[in-house]
């Protein structure tokens, strides 16, 4: 169950990275992560790249 909820939160963060100009810190807060490094670890584990790299690849 925890992995499912984490996956949903990370997918929401991914959508926010694509569709907003919010900073990564603001996005992390919106998807209710308190630990930035833990979020970074989970994001990279799920998507294979960091949130910053993801945003750069999408040209945002």
C-alpha positions in Angstrom: 0.0 0.0 0.0 2.8 2.4 0.9 4.5 1.9 -2.5 1.2 2.6 -4.3 0.7 5.9 -2.4 4.4 6.9 -3.0 3.9 6.1 -6.7 0.8 8.4 -6.9 2.6 11.2 -5.2 5.6 10.9 -7.5 3.3 10.9 -10.5 1.7 14.0 -9.2 5.1 15.6 -8.8 6.0 14.6 -12.4 2.8 16.3 -13.7 3.6 19.5 -11.7 7.1 19.5 -13.1 5.6 19.4 -16.6 2.8 21.8 -16.2 3.9 24.5 -13.8 6.8 26.8 -13.1 6.8 25.8 -9.4 10.2 25.2 -8.0 11.2 21.6 -7.1 11.0 22.6 -3.4 7.4 23.9 -3.9 6.4 20.7 -5.7 7.9 18.5 -3.0 5.9 20.5 -0.4 2.7 20.1 -2.5 3.0 16.4 -2.8 3.6 16.3 1.0 7.2 15.1 1.2 9.2 16.7 4.0 12.6 15.2 3.2 14.1 16.6 0.0 16.8 14.0 -0.4 14.3 11.1 0.2 12.0 12.6 -2.5 15.0 12.8 -4.8 15.9 9.2 -4.2 12.3 8.0 -4.8 11.9 10.1 -7.9 15.1 8.8 -9.5 14.2 5.3 -8.5 10.8 5.5 -10.2 11.7 7.6 -13.3 15.4 6.9 -13.7 16.4 10.5 -13.6 16.3 13.3 -11.1 13.5 15.8 -11.0 15.8 18.5 -12.2 16.9 16.4 -15.2 13.3 15.5 -15.9 12.3 19.2 -16.1 15.3 20.0 -18.3 14.5 17.1 -20.7 11.0 18.4 -21.1 12.4 21.8 -21.9 10.7 23.6 -19.0 
